[in-house]
Amino acid sequence: MRDNIHRRICHSSFSYSSFDDEEELEDVSRVSPLPRTTQVVFEIQSGRAVPRLREPRHLYGVSGHVSQTLPRWPHEWEVIPGEIQHIEWAPPFPEPNKCSSPGHVMCLFVLNVHVRADKDNYFLGSRVGGRRSSLTAAAVSLSGPDDVTLLFEGRFESGNLLKATRVGEFDYELSLRTDLYTEKHTQWFYFRVRNTRAGVRYRFTITNLLKVTSLYEEGQLPLLYSEEEARIQGVGWHRVGQQVSYQRNGRHHADQPCYSLSWTFCFPYDQDTCYLAHCFPYTYSNLWAHLSEIERDPHRSRFCKVRTLCRSLAGNLVPVLTVTNPSHREDRIHKPAVVLTARIHPGETNSSWVMRGILNFLLGDSPDAALLRDAFVFKLVPMLNPDGVIVGNYRCSLTGRDLNRNYKSILRDSFPTVWATHTMVQRLCEERKVLLYCDLHGHSRKHNVFTYGCENPRPTDRHPHERVFPLMLSKNCPDMFSFGSCKFKVQRSKEGTGRVSLWRLGVLNSFTLETSFCGSNIGKRKGTHFSTQDLEMLGAQFCDTLLDYCDPDRTKYSACLRELQEIMRQEAGLPIDNKPTDTSLTDHEASTSGSNSSQTDGPPTHLQAFNKKLKSKKERNRSPLVRAREREENGVSIISGMFVSFSLSIWTTLSDLSFRSTDRFPLLVHLSKLDFCYPFTLQDNGVKKTLKKSKYVLKPVSPMLLTS
């Protein structure tokens, strides 16, 4: 029994050592036996096993086990020591796009500066810090202080640069590394440059891009970060580049034609350390630094709990955040869920900044944030592909596959993050209503922000309700969001995506939110780039739109619904119907059984469950004194301590009954006998889960029954 206890304690203490190479553990048989417990763990200190208490569960993976949040690399991967850090900064004015220009003729002599080749074509194992042997030196070294050769480096977290070739005094050809263990996906770049000279115009040309078109053809500029500029002027990532061109170069890679991205620019300081990137970097370490900051805040940590969803293929922790206000169990089980995910494609870093904006808004002190936390349970998975983020991939995980095509895969060990996410949402659907799912992405060939949604492929079964949320978001972000770019067709090739697979589970509002790598070409922001501040603001507007979508005042929802019905009639070639639309709940829509979302009709079901908590914007903006005066003027009756009023298409709740008045007339209810001055009948609405207390819906009796 003693040996069993010791073996169990050793397994509990060193459960993560299997990801490392040989670990020589001290024989713990000499440790005195302890009571059977899971709260005692051992640490090896000076060759001795020292017991300690396990940290509280709510600190797991953040404050209590910081070593477990360190990025794990493939064990053959070379990584330079130290962590790359950048200041957060946004330009005071939007940065304009630049028109592309024709290409140029390159010099012909070649000098390798930095070369790294992958030895294995599949993932074998991982460890913190990657390869333990000494780093491979650069192909050349500086000959003296007057040598103006730039020194390139990309062997750090999220970095991507395979080779730099000097073809002129200030002219360099660059090659990007494909996604690890693949032969494709060269898009994301992020590398360091040293030994710079100020006032000199350099030309960089990336020669092995594989996409036929790019936003660099339409004005997108690369990003530059200067350590000296950040230290002296407080300036962070900003756009640079002149003579930008993107064109086919005649080369081939894996039987695919290659394209070159070329631009000229100047470094701001001599002997500076600078970084260039495709988009604003957001690393795995940045994420954990942010989560650790939240956990150390006693206020925000009350309604934001960080847990571990699973471990990635390389053993990196995948955090999941639960954001909601503490409430009684009866209220908590009736709260619908909102699920948000990001960075399933590691090179789409703008999605992390949008997620950051959403999280900061939800954890803020504003009344709207508190209202959202009262009404919903938010499940946030901010980084679905940490392995790809760490090694600097653009699209794939360490399996060499796109995770966003494998939500239907049964290979749990190969795709643990998407398997765990699908399982989490499936369980949520069983225990509560999942109001909305959104997967955050970046787009390299389109401007603006837009969504991909899901709707029934049969025209007769299509309904506009799947399009209401994107239309509302476009009205809240008219200078960033383009509703005209949204698509709702479910293609066969997209069946393995998170958006479609979770829609199949019954999530009516299942979207992919695409954010341009470049910027906007509409409204007041036309012709400008997005900054990190813009991306975080988009996240805040996403939350504000969620409030509009659930507003008990259905004015905005009804207007959007009528507009969408007209759009869909035009798409179908039918005449426009200008008649008012009845937006009342149907019996089928009121059900929370999780039926196929493509078969539903009517406004969202969450209205019946939220009418006690959610208030319209008009109500939230009015003072209690004004609301009391309005109630007195309108002659609102007080029954059992509750205020009840009725008007066209307005829902409310009285005691354990949910009902709607279709005419403007006073209603008197005797709670004990259910006697009505105007005859009503009781109709079972079939609600089983979300609306357990609201068992009946009242509706007017047919006039024929009155005469009989």
PAKETI-741376 format. One line per field, with one value per residue (C-alpha): x, y, z; residue in one letter; residue number from 1; chain. Coordinates in pm, whole numbers, plus 50000, padded with zeros to 5 digits. Each point is the difference from the previous one (the first is absolute). Layout:
# PAKETI-741376
xx: [X,...]
yy: [Y,...]
zz: [Z,...]
timi: [A,...]
drense: [NUM,...]
seke: [A,...]
This chain:
# PAKETI-741376
xx: [50000,50287,50147,49661,49969,50349,49935,49678,50169,50285,49754,49809,50315,50172,49705,50154,50350,49904,50030,50368,50294,50161,49898,50198,49758,50115,49884,49711,49978,50201,49725,49787,49649,49732,49620,49826,49948,50015,50104,50365,50259,50377,50275,50361,50227,50370,49929,49732,49624,49840,49621,49778,49629,49853,49895,49624,49822,49903,50369,50081,50196,50058,50139,50041,50190,50178,50244,49711,49912,50344,49983,50101,50179,50071,50314,50203,49911,50269,49888,50203,49992,49790,49648,49916,49797,49835,49821,49630,49937,49745,50061,49817,49848,49902,50289,49913,50037,50254,49948,50224,50263,50174,50278,50373,50297,50203,50379,50139,50270,49893,50127,49817,49945,49779,49905,49798,49875,49754,50131,49675,49679,49772,49964,50190,49997,50038,50178,50022,50269,50021,50330,50256,50315,50177,49840,50107,50202,49896,50143,50216,50130,50090,50353,50023,49818,49972,49826,49641,49868,49671,49974,49671,49840,49668,50060,49778,49637,49764,50295,50014,50296,50183,50272,50129,50215,50189,49975,50117,50157,49660,49793,49885,49797,49815,49844,49737,49969,49692,49774,50195,49977,49829,50106,49754,49857,50263,49824,50090,50339,50152,50374,50271,50261,50316,50295,49769,50098,49773,49922,50075,49725,49987,49807,49857,49844,49826,50024,49801,49645,49737,49670,49889,49863,50079,49893,50354,49875,49732,50199,50094,50340,50231,50051,50323,50099,50315,50134,50172,49688,49796,50250,50047,49662,49765,49904,49910,49895,49928,49965,50294,50077,50021,50003,49801,49936,49853,50046,50085,50376,50035,50119,49821,49965,49840,49863,49837,50093,50172,49925,50225,49917,50245,50022,50251,50036,50247,50099,49960,50328,50355,50098,49639,49815,49685,49722,49783,49670,49699,49757,50017,50160,49816,50187,49916,50206,49802,49680,50119,50134,49654,49824,50241,49927,49627,50052,50198,49723,49762,49713,50013,50085,49663,49814,50276,50125,50292,50002,50187,49791,50262,50363,50109,50191,50329,49873,49923,49713,49687,49811,49623,49847,49658,49867,49675,49879,49959,49636,49783,49998,49637,50081,50331,49856,49757,50272,50067,50357,50206,50309,50289,50323,50308,50339,49913,50212,50316,50104,49671,50121,49738,49744,50185,49971,49626,49970,50199,49753,49706,50159,50094,49647,49837,50229,49945,49798,49743,49629,49978,50282,49831,49671,50165,50160,49662,49822,50257,50269,50292,50240,50313,50281,50250,50259,49890,50333,50278,50250,49967,50018,50323,50188,49877,49765,49743,49716,50079,50070,50294,49802,50056,49622,49752,49817,49702,49926,50007,49715,49833,50313,49999,50380,49996,50375,50087,49758,49949,49904,49716,49881,49983,49828,49736,49941,49969,49739,49813,49973,49894,49721,49877,49984,49907,49925,50307,49894,50302,50331,50261,50347,50231,50223,50207,49969,50289,49810,49702,49955,49775,49841,49732,49854,49935,49679,49783,49656,49796,50100,49636,49852,49658,50151,50214,49918,50160,50062,50349,50097,49864,50309,50246,49768,49980,50380,50033,49775,50206,50330,49909,50362,50144,49737,49868,49675,50022,50311,49825,49914,49763,50026,50118,50243,50080,50371,49924,49821,50306,50019,49899,49731,49818,50056,49866,49710,49914,49975,49715,50179,49791,50250,50324,50246,50354,50105,50258,50216,50216,50377,49994,49710,49681,49881,49660,49869,50220,50282,50025,50361,50149,50159,49859,50202,49997,49774,49755,50003,49934,49723,49846,49991,49818,49750,49942,49890,49783,49830,49925,49806,49811,49919,49847,49834,49637,49914,49971,50001,50350,49963,49673,50148,50295,49767,49789,50312,50131,49671,50007,50358,49915,49695,50219,50253,49719,49864,49671,49823,50075,49737,49957,49746,50092,50163,49866,50304,49820,50135,49864,49948,50288,50244,49908,50133,50346,50037,50300,49837,50167,50042,49914,49642,49927,49798,49916,50212,50259,49878,50213,49748,49769,50280,50160,49701,50059,50362,50050,49882,49981,50250,49725,49922,50365,50048,49695,50028,49786,49809,49903,49894,49786,49830,49930,49846,49768,49896,49929,49795,50204,49848,50212,49928,50195,50277,50059,49932,49811,49924,49915,50031,50038,50271,50137,50071,49996,49977,49750,50080,50041,49818,50131,49747,49954,49725,49916,49769,50045,49762,50038,50032,49893,50116,49889,50298,49819,49722,50142,49675,50023,49781,50088,49977,50333,50099,50310,50233,50286,50308,50211,50284,50208,50330,50063,49644,49910,49807,49813,49783,49712,49951,49679,49835,49659,49702,49848,49695,49793,50059,49878,49662,49954]
yy: [50000,50235,49946,50073,50322,50109,49914,50201,50299,49986,49987,50297,50203,49938,49945,50231,49852,49757,50286,50048,49779,49788,50122,49848,50004,49940,49676,50107,49666,50162,50259,49924,49882,50270,49977,49933,50345,50191,50328,49902,50024,49956,50221,49890,50242,49918,49638,49964,49962,50287,49986,50304,50072,50034,50352,50081,49882,50349,50087,49690,50073,50367,50116,49665,49818,50261,49740,49818,50305,50026,49927,49650,49959,49697,49852,50049,50370,50264,50288,50303,50074,50281,50125,50256,50288,50297,50301,50049,50306,50124,50283,50326,50002,49710,49892,50032,49728,50037,49910,49726,50069,49795,49760,50035,49796,49827,49964,49657,49926,49808,49993,49789,50177,49760,49646,49745,49667,49762,49647,49817,50015,49910,50088,49776,50177,50330,50172,50347,50196,49765,49850,49981,50005,50321,50228,49984,50310,50232,49934,50315,50224,50367,50078,50322,50311,50133,49686,50101,49645,49953,49718,49809,49775,49816,49727,50139,49959,50047,50095,49892,50048,49722,50181,50347,50056,50321,50094,50360,50236,50076,49745,49666,49704,49815,49654,49899,49660,49801,49878,49741,49647,50128,50136,50289,50305,50272,50318,50096,50167,50138,50044,50212,50218,50146,50214,50254,50332,50303,50210,49711,49864,49622,49766,49672,49742,49686,49758,49686,50116,49764,50192,50120,50329,50207,50319,50126,50062,50229,50213,49785,50082,49789,50081,50126,50013,50185,49945,50339,50175,49827,50102,50360,50097,49734,49890,49634,49805,50222,49967,50064,49954,50165,49846,49703,49731,49651,49797,49661,49944,49691,49769,49690,49825,49655,50040,50330,50339,50239,50369,50278,50272,50289,50333,50271,50180,50167,49902,50288,49952,49873,49674,49937,49675,49991,49753,49965,49811,49922,50100,50105,49705,49840,49703,49718,50176,50322,49809,49850,50334,50149,49711,50016,50371,49924,49727,50236,50258,49923,50185,49848,49651,49985,49955,49862,49650,49858,49625,49760,49876,49744,49967,50045,49741,50145,50013,50372,50102,50117,50236,50045,50300,50004,50353,50060,50169,49775,49899,49742,49657,50031,50319,49871,49693,50222,50225,49940,49957,50199,49819,50187,49855,50142,49917,49664,50140,50117,50263,50189,50205,50272,49755,50000,50377,49980,49732,50221,50282,49769,49875,50347,50124,49709,50047,50376,50205,50135,49929,49826,49762,49918,49943,49756,49812,49982,49866,49761,49747,50080,49724,50141,49793,50271,49774,49674,49929,50092,49764,50175,50341,49911,49870,50277,49804,50180,49746,49649,49825,49765,49726,50192,50034,50284,49959,50189,49712,49732,50073,49680,49790,49718,50024,50149,49964,50168,50292,50037,50369,49982,49671,50156,50312,49798,49787,50310,50158,49672,49976,50363,49933,49716,50209,50346,50203,50100,50334,50071,49853,50209,49898,50299,50005,50228,50040,50065,50084,50212,50336,50078,49771,49749,49666,49658,49849,49695,49965,49718,49927,49957,50339,49910,49937,50313,50258,50339,49947,49857,50333,50238,50009,50079,50273,50155,49987,50177,50279,50035,50000,50173,50099,49651,49731,49923,49805,49974,49781,49751,49654,49744,49708,49671,49840,49631,50077,50196,49720,49946,50360,50111,50226,49725,49710,50197,50128,49634,49964,50251,50332,50236,50287,49831,50233,50054,50362,50099,50309,50139,50001,50337,50225,50160,50125,50127,50295,50252,49745,49936,49955,49950,49712,49841,50058,49789,50264,49954,49623,50026,50250,49749,49752,50253,50069,49626,49995,50309,49833,49699,50232,50147,49652,49905,50336,49946,50310,49826,50318,49953,49625,50040,50265,49774,49708,50197,50121,49644,49869,50260,49906,49631,50068,50197,49715,49759,50231,50063,50336,50199,49962,50321,49858,49999,49681,49806,49933,49807,49675,49686,49683,49832,50284,50007,49648,49952,49640,50076,49909,50071,50374,49997,49898,50280,50312,50306,50219,49848,49775,50174,50284,49794,49909,50346,50226,50020,50111,50184,50355,50206,50277,50254,49843,49979,50368,50121,50077,49806,50321,50050,49636,50028,50315,49832,49700,50228,50195,49684,49848,49683,49754,49847,49632,49789,50259,49992,50266,49867,50182,49883,50130,49861,49729,50073,49701,50001,49755,49987,49759,49659,50096,50137,50170,50252,50246,50053,50296,50313,49952,49974,49650,49894,49669,49825,49782,49750,49895,50114,50192,50254,50293,49920,49628,49819,49640,49821,49846,49767,50131,49689,50180,49746,50156,50371,50102,49744,50258,50136,49698,50173,50267,50204,50084,50152,49772,49985,50233,49700,49844,50317,49988,49635]
zz: [50000,50080,49653,49843,50197,49896,49637,50002,50163,49748,49713,50142,50057,49670,49768,49738,49990,49725,49750,50081,49926,50272,50347,50288,50292,50354,50157,50221,50176,50280,50057,50303,49910,49985,50016,49672,49841,49673,50164,50070,49724,50005,49863,49957,50187,50026,49918,50267,49960,50193,50054,49963,49967,49656,49904,50001,49689,49881,49966,49799,49688,50083,50332,50168,49724,49792,49866,49837,49790,49839,49626,49893,49669,49780,50153,49679,49984,50051,50223,50102,50375,50144,49939,49733,50143,49832,50142,49925,49788,49748,49751,50081,49650,49770,49778,49628,49741,49721,49637,49864,49738,49728,50095,49942,49877,50275,50018,49931,50257,50308,50358,50256,50331,50194,49907,50194,49866,50164,50044,50073,49805,50290,50367,50242,50337,50179,50285,50152,49817,49703,49894,50279,49786,49905,49741,49638,49913,49719,49654,50022,50276,50002,49882,50205,50121,49644,49873,49914,49958,50182,50253,49980,50262,50011,50259,50272,50104,49702,49779,49637,49769,49818,49808,49919,49691,49936,49633,50023,50252,50154,49810,50149,49881,50274,50012,50251,50162,49907,50278,50195,49857,49684,49661,49986,50177,49972,50107,50357,50057,50318,50038,50162,49829,50157,49886,49835,49840,50022,49690,49762,49779,50026,49778,50132,49767,50126,49709,50092,50075,49858,49992,49658,50132,50306,50174,49941,49645,50142,50240,50299,50153,50218,50368,50160,50367,50110,50353,49996,49876,50270,50269,49889,49854,50136,49648,49943,49693,49702,49622,49770,49634,49661,49652,50127,49741,49997,49682,49860,49975,49779,50278,50124,50333,50031,49644,50094,49851,50240,50052,50125,50248,49969,50184,50084,50334,50238,50352,50249,50194,49955,50170,50090,50064,49789,49924,49692,49989,49782,50277,50366,50186,50290,50144,50236,50268,49942,50064,50328,50117,49945,50176,50291,50036,50013,50261,50224,49989,50290,49829,49651,50125,50181,49672,49774,50069,49803,49950,49776,49709,49898,49899,49642,49801,50129,50358,50016,50226,49817,50233,50003,50178,50163,50042,50188,50316,50304,50046,50168,49843,49885,49811,49873,49827,49806,49863,49630,49883,49752,49867,49837,49862,49825,49847,49853,49714,50179,49746,50033,50295,49958,50138,50334,50024,49932,50270,50235,49938,50074,50321,50124,49934,50182,50301,50008,50247,49754,50061,49662,50097,50330,49816,49759,50288,50172,49693,49847,50071,49770,49901,49835,49847,49900,49832,49837,49830,50246,49836,49665,50167,50180,49696,49768,49776,49791,49982,50128,50329,50059,49825,49677,49966,50020,50331,49863,49765,50269,50240,49884,50040,50254,50042,50347,50057,49670,50033,50377,49999,49748,50145,50347,49866,49814,50310,50220,49773,49969,50378,50022,49752,50220,50317,49874,49687,49799,49860,49782,49888,49821,49881,49949,49691,49778,49622,49762,49680,50103,50166,50298,50257,49902,50103,49856,50134,49947,49848,49854,49637,49894,49904,50140,50345,50019,50264,50065,50372,49940,49844,50263,50224,49715,49871,50347,50029,49666,50127,50318,49804,49673,49930,50051,49947,49651,49999,49621,50038,50229,49871,50150,49761,50151,49758,50010,50042,50319,50184,50222,50116,50346,49861,49810,50241,50297,49790,49941,50380,49998,50056,49786,50007,49898,49831,49884,50053,49739,50056,49722,50040,49828,50095,49879,49662,50119,50195,50177,50035,49627,49889,50348,50191,50314,50317,50316,50151,49711,50047,50373,49933,49760,50286,50218,49720,49968,50365,49952,49703,50217,50231,49704,49875,50335,50069,50117,49802,49663,49790,49865,49962,49809,49772,49919,49940,49753,49821,49973,49870,49724,49916,49983,49782,49762,49993,49916,49728,50184,50033,50313,50271,50196,50243,50369,50118,50296,50216,50271,50135,49848,50200,49823,50065,50368,50042,50142,49900,49781,49670,49671,49970,49632,50083,50244,49942,50206,50229,50235,50280,50259,50030,50221,50240,50009,50044,50375,49957,49675,49953,49686,49941,50058,50335,50100,49916,50196,50370,50251,50079,49634,49969,50314,49870,49664,50174,50199,49689,49804,50283,50028,50247,50275,50054,50252,50016,49620,49735,49698,49675,49652,49646,49653,49975,50351,50227,50378,50287,50287,50283,49834,49677,49671,49776,49722,49926,49637,50062,50199,50290,50380,50142,50349,50138,50320,50087,50222,49763,49663,49927,49719,49913,49637,49916,49942,49949,50125,49746,50089,49824,50057,50175,50192,50097,49977,50092,50263,50200,49698,49932,49826,49740,49997,49670,49915,49955,49655,49964,49895,50342,50167,49821,50079]
timi: [M,R,D,N,I,H,R,R,I,C,H,S,S,F,S,Y,S,S,F,D,D,E,E,E,L,E,D,V,S,R,V,S,P,L,P,R,T,T,Q,V,V,F,E,I,Q,S,G,R,A,V,P,R,L,R,E,P,R,H,L,Y,G,V,S,G,H,V,S,Q,T,L,P,R,W,P,H,E,W,E,V,I,P,G,E,I,Q,H,I,E,W,A,P,P,F,P,E,P,N,K,C,S,S,P,G,H,V,M,C,L,F,V,L,N,V,H,V,R,A,D,K,D,N,Y,F,L,G,S,R,V,G,G,R,R,S,S,L,T,A,A,A,V,S,L,S,G,P,D,D,V,T,L,L,F,E,G,R,F,E,S,G,N,L,L,K,A,T,R,V,G,E,F,D,Y,E,L,S,L,R,T,D,L,Y,T,E,K,H,T,Q,W,F,Y,F,R,V,R,N,T,R,A,G,V,R,Y,R,F,T,I,T,N,L,L,K,V,T,S,L,Y,E,E,G,Q,L,P,L,L,Y,S,E,E,E,A,R,I,Q,G,V,G,W,H,R,V,G,Q,Q,V,S,Y,Q,R,N,G,R,H,H,A,D,Q,P,C,Y,S,L,S,W,T,F,C,F,P,Y,D,Q,D,T,C,Y,L,A,H,C,F,P,Y,T,Y,S,N,L,W,A,H,L,S,E,I,E,R,D,P,H,R,S,R,F,C,K,V,R,T,L,C,R,S,L,A,G,N,L,V,P,V,L,T,V,T,N,P,S,H,R,E,D,R,I,H,K,P,A,V,V,L,T,A,R,I,H,P,G,E,T,N,S,S,W,V,M,R,G,I,L,N,F,L,L,G,D,S,P,D,A,A,L,L,R,D,A,F,V,F,K,L,V,P,M,L,N,P,D,G,V,I,V,G,N,Y,R,C,S,L,T,G,R,D,L,N,R,N,Y,K,S,I,L,R,D,S,F,P,T,V,W,A,T,H,T,M,V,Q,R,L,C,E,E,R,K,V,L,L,Y,C,D,L,H,G,H,S,R,K,H,N,V,F,T,Y,G,C,E,N,P,R,P,T,D,R,H,P,H,E,R,V,F,P,L,M,L,S,K,N,C,P,D,M,F,S,F,G,S,C,K,F,K,V,Q,R,S,K,E,G,T,G,R,V,S,L,W,R,L,G,V,L,N,S,F,T,L,E,T,S,F,C,G,S,N,I,G,K,R,K,G,T,H,F,S,T,Q,D,L,E,M,L,G,A,Q,F,C,D,T,L,L,D,Y,C,D,P,D,R,T,K,Y,S,A,C,L,R,E,L,Q,E,I,M,R,Q,E,A,G,L,P,I,D,N,K,P,T,D,T,S,L,T,D,H,E,A,S,T,S,G,S,N,S,S,Q,T,D,G,P,P,T,H,L,Q,A,F,N,K,K,L,K,S,K,K,E,R,N,R,S,P,L,V,R,A,R,E,R,E,E,N,G,V,S,I,I,S,G,M,F,V,S,F,S,L,S,I,W,T,T,L,S,D,L,S,F,R,S,T,D,R,F,P,L,L,V,H,L,S,K,L,D,F,C,Y,P,F,T,L,Q,D,N,G,V,K,K,T,L,K,K,S,K,Y,V,L,K,P,V,S,P,M,L,L,T,S]
drense: [1,2,3,4,5,6,7,8,9,10,11,12,13,14,15,16,17,18,19,20,21,22,23,24,25,26,27,28,29,30,31,32,33,34,35,36,37,38,39,40,41,42,43,44,45,46,47,48,49,50,51,52,53,54,55,56,57,58,59,60,61,62,63,64,65,66,67,68,69,70,71,72,73,74,75,76,77,78,79,80,81,82,83,84,85,86,87,88,89,90,91,92,93,94,95,96,97,98,99,100,101,102,103,104,105,106,107,108,109,110,111,112,113,114,115,116,117,118,119,120,121,122,123,124,125,126,127,128,129,130,131,132,133,134,135,136,137,138,139,140,141,142,143,144,145,146,147,148,149,150,151,152,153,154,155,156,157,158,159,160,161,162,163,164,165,166,167,168,169,170,171,172,173,174,175,176,177,178,179,180,181,182,183,184,185,186,187,188,189,190,191,192,193,194,195,196,197,198,199,200,201,202,203,204,205,206,207,208,209,210,211,212,213,214,215,216,217,218,219,220,221,222,223,224,225,226,227,228,229,230,231,232,233,234,235,236,237,238,239,240,241,242,243,244,245,246,247,248,249,250,251,252,253,254,255,256,257,258,259,260,261,262,263,264,265,266,267,268,269,270,271,272,273,274,275,276,277,278,279,280,281,282,283,284,285,286,287,288,289,290,291,292,293,294,295,296,297,298,299,300,301,302,303,304,305,306,307,308,309,310,311,312,313,314,315,316,317,318,319,320,321,322,323,324,325,326,327,328,329,330,331,332,333,334,335,336,337,338,339,340,341,342,343,344,345,346,347,348,349,350,351,352,353,354,355,356,357,358,359,360,361,362,363,364,365,366,367,368,369,370,371,372,373,374,375,376,377,378,379,380,381,382,383,384,385,386,387,388,389,390,391,392,393,394,395,396,397,398,399,400,401,402,403,404,405,406,407,408,409,410,411,412,413,414,415,416,417,418,419,420,421,422,423,424,425,426,427,428,429,430,431,432,433,434,435,436,437,438,439,440,441,442,443,444,445,446,447,448,449,450,451,452,453,454,455,456,457,458,459,460,461,462,463,464,465,466,467,468,469,470,471,472,473,474,475,476,477,478,479,480,481,482,483,484,485,486,487,488,489,490,491,492,493,494,495,496,497,498,499,500,501,502,503,504,505,506,507,508,509,510,511,512,513,514,515,516,517,518,519,520,521,522,523,524,525,526,527,528,529,530,531,532,533,534,535,536,537,538,539,540,541,542,543,544,545,546,547,548,549,550,551,552,553,554,555,556,557,558,559,560,561,562,563,564,565,566,567,568,569,570,571,572,573,574,575,576,577,578,579,580,581,582,583,584,585,586,587,588,589,590,591,592,593,594,595,596,597,598,599,600,601,602,603,604,605,606,607,608,609,610,611,612,613,614,615,616,617,618,619,620,621,622,623,624,625,626,627,628,629,630,631,632,633,634,635,636,637,638,639,640,641,642,643,644,645,646,647,648,649,650,651,652,653,654,655,656,657,658,659,660,661,662,663,664,665,666,667,668,669,670,671,672,673,674,675,676,677,678,679,680,681,682,683,684,685,686,687,688,689,690,691,692,693,694,695,696,697,698,699,700,701,702,703,704,705,706,707,708]
seke: [A,A,A,A,A,A,A,A,A,A,A,A,A,A,A,A,A,A,A,A,A,A,A,A,A,A,A,A,A,A,A,A,A,A,A,A,A,A,A,A,A,A,A,A,A,A,A,A,A,A,A,A,A,A,A,A,A,A,A,A,A,A,A,A,A,A,A,A,A,A,A,A,A,A,A,A,A,A,A,A,A,A,A,A,A,A,A,A,A,A,A,A,A,A,A,A,A,A,A,A,A,A,A,A,A,A,A,A,A,A,A,A,A,A,A,A,A,A,A,A,A,A,A,A,A,A,A,A,A,A,A,A,A,A,A,A,A,A,A,A,A,A,A,A,A,A,A,A,A,A,A,A,A,A,A,A,A,A,A,A,A,A,A,A,A,A,A,A,A,A,A,A,A,A,A,A,A,A,A,A,A,A,A,A,A,A,A,A,A,A,A,A,A,A,A,A,A,A,A,A,A,A,A,A,A,A,A,A,A,A,A,A,A,A,A,A,A,A,A,A,A,A,A,A,A,A,A,A,A,A,A,A,A,A,A,A,A,A,A,A,A,A,A,A,A,A,A,A,A,A,A,A,A,A,A,A,A,A,A,A,A,A,A,A,A,A,A,A,A,A,A,A,A,A,A,A,A,A,A,A,A,A,A,A,A,A,A,A,A,A,A,A,A,A,A,A,A,A,A,A,A,A,A,A,A,A,A,A,A,A,A,A,A,A,A,A,A,A,A,A,A,A,A,A,A,A,A,A,A,A,A,A,A,A,A,A,A,A,A,A,A,A,A,A,A,A,A,A,A,A,A,A,A,A,A,A,A,A,A,A,A,A,A,A,A,A,A,A,A,A,A,A,A,A,A,A,A,A,A,A,A,A,A,A,A,A,A,A,A,A,A,A,A,A,A,A,A,A,A,A,A,A,A,A,A,A,A,A,A,A,A,A,A,A,A,A,A,A,A,A,A,A,A,A,A,A,A,A,A,A,A,A,A,A,A,A,A,A,A,A,A,A,A,A,A,A,A,A,A,A,A,A,A,A,A,A,A,A,A,A,A,A,A,A,A,A,A,A,A,A,A,A,A,A,A,A,A,A,A,A,A,A,A,A,A,A,A,A,A,A,A,A,A,A,A,A,A,A,A,A,A,A,A,A,A,A,A,A,A,A,A,A,A,A,A,A,A,A,A,A,A,A,A,A,A,A,A,A,A,A,A,A,A,A,A,A,A,A,A,A,A,A,A,A,A,A,A,A,A,A,A,A,A,A,A,A,A,A,A,A,A,A,A,A,A,A,A,A,A,A,A,A,A,A,A,A,A,A,A,A,A,A,A,A,A,A,A,A,A,A,A,A,A,A,A,A,A,A,A,A,A,A,A,A,A,A,A,A,A,A,A,A,A,A,A,A,A,A,A,A,A,A,A,A,A,A,A,A,A,A,A,A,A,A,A,A,A,A,A,A,A,A,A,A,A,A,A,A,A,A,A,A,A,A,A,A,A,A,A,A,A,A,A,A,A,A,A,A,A,A,A,A,A,A,A,A,A,A,A,A,A,A,A,A,A,A,A,A,A,A,A,A,A,A,A,A,A,A,A,A,A,A,A,A,A,A,A,A]
